[in-house]
């Protein structure tokens, strides 16, 4: 039954995404907020599909830690779920994402026109400058900047290094609150996984990081807080909803990726 429900979702997801994007192409002519509306509509559509095909619902906690107006949200990236969910929780998110996504026909144009912050990760120091410039514009527009500091989707149980782009944001905008976010979406919707599992996916907003920390302290603090709470949420989800555990192949692949990422970290200008 789980397989059939996952198949139903995948058919609805790809078909619904294509239909929505094509039908709303005229909105491209009406500015950033109209294009951001398309993002909101798509995210809510997919959340609806998840709920009624595979039984995947969301549980949001810690909303009292979200400030009014602009902030920087920092989270692990375990699946597509969190990119959908931020859109349904905060009012006007600006995602820091890899530039390749903007080259996807139609979908990529909506990303660009809605004011997402596309970064060319191969550009080194100039990519960092572009990220700061894009974030500055978004924050001035009273938006919420979303960054995934590991730079890619990672499975539950992983522990990749955080790229220094997040500290660059923290340093560049000292008056803006940096909010760590823990989640366990990868337990329900795995990276590159056909299967989707029902249950309550949790996203938890934690207390802001203290201001004026040096780089080493900041990087350790934010990684410890996010990773520790994420592990707890993953364990709770596995127990509560009888979800499959990671396989040894998953862990081995993740360790190999982690080693490659550590080698790249030798470049201080590397951006997530």
Secondary structure, 3 states (H helix, E strand, C coil): CHHHHHHHHHHHHHHHHHHHHHHCHHHHHHHHHHHHHHHHHHHHHHHHHHHHHCCEEEEEECHHHCCCCCEEEEECCCCCHHHHHHHHHCCCEEEEEEHHHHHCCCHHHHHHHCCCEEECHHHCHHHHHHHHHHHHHHHHCCCEEEECCCCCCCCCCCCCCCCCHHHHHHHHCCCCCEEEEEECHHHCECCCCCCECCEEEEEEEEEECCCCCCHHHHHHHHHHHHHHHHHHHHHHHHHHHCCCCCCHHHHHHHHHHHHHHHHHCCCCCCCC
